[in-house]
Each structure stands twice: as C-alpha cells, then as structure tokens.
Amino acid sequence: PAEWNRALIRIMSRITGPFPFSLGEAFVYFHVFLGAVLLLLFFVRLFKGGAWTLLLRTLAYASILYVMFMMVFGLNYQRPSVRTHLSLEKTLYEKDVLVSMNQALIERANSLRERVPEDDEGVFTLSMEEGILYEKALKTDEAFSSEHPVYAGTYGPAKGILLSEYMNYTGITGIFFPFTGEANVNTKGPDLLFPATVLHEMAHQRGVAYEDEANYMAYVTSQYAEEEEIRYSGTMLALISSMNALYRVDKEAYQALYATYDEGVKRDLSAYSAFYKPYEGKVQEQATKVNDNYLKSNGQVSGVRSYGEMANLLLEPFVQKGRIDL
C-alpha cells in the first residue's frame, strides 16, 4: 500500500504543480462556501421537507472525502518510521548527551550565521525570491533522495498560501493538502524558519506523516543544500527543538548554552518571537486545539507537542554515529 500511496501523491503533485496558485487552498474555500450553503439549505428544508435526505447526502459526501484522505495520506501513518529508512534506532540517552549534541548544533548554527545575509536591523533575511527558494528546495531534496532512494520521485514545487497573512493568526506556517498533493506554506512569516518549513511540507508530500519525523527530515534534507541560507534555517529548526528539550530537564544548562549563541542567532530568535506576538489570541488557541485533536486522532499521542519531539530523532545518529548528520 505504501508504494501505490506514494505513486498517487506523485501523480497528483505533477498534475497540480504547474498551476501558479494552490488548488488545495481553493478546495478549502470552496468547501467553506459549500458548508455555509448546505447549512442554510438544511434549515430551509426543515420546514419544507427533505432535510434528512440532504443530511444523508452530505454525510455520504463527507465519507467519500474521508476515504480519499485515507487513500492519499492517511495510510502514511501506518508506514514504517523514517528510522527504518535512515537506519536509526530508538535510543535512551542521558542529559549529558543532549548537552553535547546541543553544543554541536550551536557550533554549526554560529558558523553558518556568520555567512548568511541580514537586513538593516541585523536579522537574517533570505537573499532569494520565493519561487527561487522552491526550486532550490527541489534540488536539495534531489540531492538527499539520491542517497535515500525511498524518498525519490518527481513532485511539484511548494506553493505559497494566498491568505498567508491571516494564517499568522492561527500560528500555522504550512500545510500539506492531501486532495491535491500540494506542499503549501505561509509566505508572510519570518525568514528564519521559512526554508525549513518548505522542506517540512515537502516531507509530508513524500509520505512522511508524523510531525516530529517531518521536522527531522527538514533538518536532514537542508544539510544537502548548496545554499547556506537553507542549511542555516534547517539547523535552527533542529537547534530550537533540541534546546527546548534541554530546557525541560535542566534550565541552568539551557541558559549556559544559550549564552554561547552568536549574537546574530540571538537577534534572529528575538525577532522571530516578536513577530508572532501581535497575532496571539483566541484564534490561535482554537487553531492549536483543532490541530492537536487532528494529530491525536491519527495516532500522534502527543498532539501538537509532537512537533518538538524531533530531538529524539536528532539524538539517535549523534549517539549511534557520533555526529549530528546521518
């Protein structure tokens, strides 16, 4: 099933890829409009008759969509973990190992930060346009999949969400649309993690369902990029996750390591946090709850916390192979 599932996504992605806009986004807007119309019709038919027939037909249509979702993406939750494909094993580790790995990630982030562009305020900013980044991400993925053929294949490029500004209120930075095979990203967020988000959604497009694994794939894939900006973004995604894991077990060790960050890295993180402050509120809370329930319903028992569990995946090659790369 995994093979034809990947093949189906590739076919859809190649069909939808040439469109300059997200068909998945249009799909969502159409169904929001359709839902409002059906709700209105249901109340009208409560008085004129035929309400239950309409309800049954609506449920039948929803069931068809669910079956399509399972065929295109849902079955990926039953696929072997990336651990299987990347020759990793679950590892028990002590805090000292986590500290050592964070030191290695900080060293790499600091080194890369010295060589990436920044704006007038000293904050990391991408030098390439959005479309160029999507092309570079495809080339990066090709370089990675040449060594890991299970993830190889021709897919359409990532696409920006038209209403990205409003997505900031939800806290969502990207989404994979299973019905169209498109990796979609919020284009109105900070540059810091934007390349990593593109690679994260591309990992979903290639059949990686679990969020922690998609984050890990974003980091690993980013290290195959020729562009230091992409490698820096992926490294920062890994560093944030790994340092958050350390903060949960030893706040003093976290503070000691944070002090070793390059000043540019500190500015990037401060700017990233400050960007989202105005968008925090009830909408983001509700969006987080919806996403949390979706993830749990598909076997990710940690819900939205699974986005941070990539630290365990980062540690496995570090423990087994003595490095932060594969």
N, C-alpha and C positions, 0 to 999 in steps of 0.2 A: 504493500500500500504506500509506503514512503516514496518509492520510486515514481509511481504514476502521480502521486500527490505533487512532488516537485516538478514533474513534467507539466502538469496542469497549470501550476503557477507560472512557469516559464512561458508557456503559450500565451496566457492572458497578459503577462507583462510585456511580451513582444507586440501584442496587438494594441494595448493601451499606451505603450511607451511613446510612440510618435506624436500623440496628442499633446499640444503645448500646455494643456491645463489638466488638472486632476479630475478624471472621470469619477473617482471614488468620492470626492468632495461633492460633485454634482449629484451623485447617487444618494448621499446623505440628505442634501437639501430637498431633493425630490420626495424622499420618504417622510421628511418632516412635514412638508406640504400635504402629502397624501394622508398622513396620520390625522392632521387637522381636518381635512375634508371628510374622512371616514368617521371621525368623532361627531362632526356636525350631522352627517347623514344618519348616523345611528340614533341620535336624539330625535330627528325628524321622523324616522321610521318607527320609533317607539309609539308615536301617535297615529301614524298612517299605516302601520303594518310592515312586516319584512325585516324587522330589526334583528331577529335571531338568525335569519338567513345571511344577512350582511355580516354578523359577528362570526358565524361559522366560516364564511368565505375568507374573512380577514385572518382568522386563526389558521386556516389552511395555507394561506399565502405566507404567513409568518413561519409556518412549519417548513415550507419549501425553502425559505431563506435560511433557516437553521440547518437544514440538510446540506445546502450549498456551502454554508460556512464550514461545516464539519468536513466536507469533501475537500475544500480548498485549503483550509488552515487548521481547523480543529483537531484533525488527526495528528498534526505535528506534535501535540502534547504527549502522544504515545510513542514518538520516535526516540531512538537512542540519544542519550545526552551527548553534548559536544565532547565530554570527557572520553567517550568511546572513540570518536573520530580523531581526536587530538592526542590520544594515548596518555590520558591523565587518570589519576586515581584519587578518590577522596582521601584526604589527609588530616590527621589530628595534629595540631600544632600548638606550641607554647607561645606565650606573649612575646618572648624574645625574638622568635622567628618573624612575627608580624612587625616588630620594630625594625628588624634588619631589612625586611622587604620594603617597608616604607622609606627607609634610608636610600635604598637603591632607586626607588621611584622618584624621590625628591632630587637625587643627583641627576637623573635623566631629565626631569622637568626643568630644573635650573639650567642645565646645559642647553636644552632646546630653546628656553625662553630668551636666552641671550642672542638668538639668531632669527627670531621671528619679528614681523613688523608690529608697530604700535601706533596709536593715534597721538594727538597733541597732549592728551592727558596721561600718556604713558600706559595705556591699556591695550592689550593685544587686540589687533584687528586684522581681518583677513585681507590679503592683497588681491585675491582673485574674485571675479564676479561669481554670482550664484551658479549660473549654468556651467562655468568652467569647473567649479568645485564638484558638481555632479559628474562631469566627465572624468576628473581626476580620481574620484571615488570609485568609479567603474574600473579604471586602470589599476588602482590599488587592490581592489577585490580580485582582479585577474591575476595579479602577482601572487596574492595569497593562495588562491584556489589552484594555481599551477603546482603548488606543493601539497595541497589538500584537495584532490580532485572531487571528493564527495560534494564540495560546495561549488563546483564549477558549473557553468552554463551561461547562456546569453539572456540577459534581463534588460528591461527598460530602465532608464535613469530615474533617480529620485526626482520628486516634484514638490514645489512649494505650495502651501495652502493659501488660497486666495484671501481668506479671512484670518490670516495669522495673528493680526493684532488682537482680535477677540479671543484667540486661543490662549493668549498670555494670561487671561483671567482664569483659565482652567488649570494652569500650571503644566499643560501638556505641550511637549516640544516636538512630538512626531507621532505618526500613526500609520500602521500598515493596513491598507484596505484589501481584505481578502477577496471581495467580489470583483475586483478589477486587477489585482496583482500589483498594485502600486505602492511604493515606499514614499510616503508623504511627510514633509517636515514643516515646522513652524519657521518662517523666514524672518520674523520680526523680533527674535530673541537675541541675546548677546552672542558674539562670535566665538567666545571661549570654547563652548561645547558643541557648536553647530556642526563642524565636520564629524565629530564623534556621533552625533545624533543621526546624521545621514547614514553612517556605517551601521548604526544600531538598527535602523529601519530596514536597511538592505539585508541585514542578517535575518530579520523576520521574513523578508521576501524570499530568502533562500532556505526557508523551512525551520529556522531556529525559533521556537515558540516561547520558551521561558525568558523572562526579562533579565535575570542575572546572567544567563548564558548569552543573550543578545548584547548586553553591555560588555561582557568579556570578549566576544567576537569583535566588537567595535574597537576595543583596545588592541587586540592581537592583529587585526587587519590593518589598523592605522600604522603599525610599525613597518609595514611593507610599502608605505607611500614614499615617493621621491620627495614630496613637499614636506618641509619641516613643520609647516603650519598644521598639517593633518596629523603628523606624528605627535606634535605638542598637544593638540586637542584630545587625542586618544589617551595620551599619558596622563593628562589632567583628569579625565574621567576615571581612570584607574586609581590615581592618587587620592581623589576625593573619596571614593568608595573605601579604599584601604585605610585612610586616615580616620574616616568615620567609624570603621570597625575598631580601630585602636582607641578612639575616644570613648567608646562604650565600655572598655575594660580598664583603661588607665589614662585618666585625663592629664596627669602630670607628664607622662611620656609623650602624649599628644602635643602638649604645649611646648615641650623641649624640642620636638622635631619641627613644629611649625616655625619656630624661631630660626630654623636653618633654611627656610624658603628664600629664594631670590626675591628681591623687592618687587620686581616686575610680576612675579607669580602672586604675591600678596595683593598687588593692585588689581590684578585680573580677578581674583576671587572676591575682593571687596566690591568691585564694580558689578560682578555677576549677581551678588546678593542684593545690592542696592537696586539693580534694575527691576527685580521682581517685587520689591516692597509695595509699590503702588497698586499692584494687581492682586494682592492678597485680600481674601474676603470670603463671603458665603459661597460665591460661585465656585471658587477653587476648592473649598471644603466639600461641596456636593460632588464636584467632578472627581475628586480624590476618592470619595466613598463609592461612586459608581465604578471607577477603575479598580478599586480594591475588591469589590464584590465580583467583578468580571474575572479578575486574576484568580481569586479563590475558587470560583465556580469551575475553573479549568485546571484545577489541581495545584496551583501555586499557593500553598497553605499560608505563606507569609504575606500574601496580598501585595500591596504597594511596597512593603519593606523588601520584597524580593529584588527590587532594583538595586539595592545595596549589597546583596549577597555575593556579588562578583568577587569580593575579597577572598572568599574561599577558593574560587577558581584561580585567582592570581597566585595564591599561595602554593597550589599544587605543583606547577612547574618549578617554582622557586625552591620548594623542599626537595622535589624529586630530581631536578636537573641543576639546581644551584644558580638559576638565573630567572629574570622576570620575563624573558621571552620563551617561546615554545622551544 
